Amino acid sequence: MRHPEPNENPVFSATGWGSASACGPNGGNCVEVNLTAPGRVAVRDSKRLTGDVLLDFDTASWSRFLTGMRSGIFDVG
């Protein structure tokens, strides 16, 4: 994961957050993703909509993460 440089402050649109349909209307134990800042992907807790962004990925790192998720490398048990 790439951390932003000190003078770099990607801005994510307040209306650009989305979550998986499996999360349902009440959020549950889910995360929301925002793709509105060019070249960046933000992730936050769906229960803390006004909280801080948990993770800020560059798009290449996000793509590798999704590939890993789909292949099951993060499965526990």
Phi and psi in degrees as a GROMACS rama.xvg file:
@    title "Ramachandran Plot"
@    xaxis  label "Phi"
@    yaxis  label "Psi"
@TYPE xy
-92.7644  129.741  ARG-2
-92.8315  142.466  HIS-3
-61.137  146.27  PRO-4
-66.5537  158.047  GLU-5
-54.0923  -36.2373  PRO-6
-93.7377  3.0696  ASN-7
-97.653  125.758  GLU-8
-137.257  84.5  ASN-9
-61.8123  138.501  PRO-10
-106.456  125.283  VAL-11
-106.326  129.684  PHE-12
-60.0674  135.659  SER-13
-63.3429  -24.9268  ALA-14
-95.8712  3.33535  THR-15
-92.1736  7.5607  GLY-16
-84.5746  140.227  TRP-17
-149.046  158.076  GLY-18
-136.237  170.982  SER-19
-66.6825  147.383  ALA-20
-62.4771  -24.6969  SER-21
-67.5682  -15.4154  ALA-22
-71.6628  -25.0808  CYS-23
78.7891  178.465  GLY-24
-74.3039  -18.5703  PRO-25
-98.0289  8.14496  ASN-26
86.2337  -58.2647  GLY-27
62.6556  -151.627  GLY-28
-93.9108  69.9047  ASN-29
-127.077  171.451  CYS-30
-117.862  157.065  VAL-31
-114.835  148.239  GLU-32
-120.615  143.297  VAL-33
-128.885  124.574  ASN-34
-113.229  21.5077  LEU-35
-85.7043  -16.0633  THR-36
-90.9162  124.844  ALA-37
-53.8901  124.646  PRO-38
77.8033  5.707  GLY-39
-128.024  153.657  ARG-40
-134.937  125.779  VAL-41
-108.152  148.414  ALA-42
-131.507  135.664  VAL-43
-140.391  163.666  ARG-44
-73.9252  129.011  ASP-45
-67.9311  -16.6  SER-46
-88.1475  -10.3637  LYS-47
-126.221  66.9912  ARG-48
-62.9297  -26.0748  LEU-49
-100.668  5.67775  THR-50
-78.9754  -178.244  GLY-51
-70.4347  159.539  ASP-52
-71.2447  128.432  VAL-53
-73.3496  -45.0141  LEU-54
-138.418  145.937  LEU-55
-130.547  103.059  ASP-56
-97.1194  152.452  PHE-57
-81.2359  159.521  ASP-58
-63.29  -32.3706  THR-59
-65.8666  -42.3979  ALA-60
-64.6486  -40.7673  SER-61
-62.133  -41.1169  TRP-62
-62.4418  -43.3871  SER-63
-64.5355  -39.2546  ARG-64
-61.3129  -47.1924  PHE-65
-62.4446  -39.5069  LEU-66
-60.4993  -43.88  THR-67
-63.1536  -41.5016  GLY-68
-61.3081  -46.4102  MET-69
-66.1859  -29.4976  ARG-70
-84.8044  -9.25908  SER-71
88.5901  11.3449  GLY-72
-69.2126  -15.4408  ILE-73
-99.7923  0.412909  PHE-74
-63.1292  137.861  ASP-75
-111.622  137.356  VAL-76
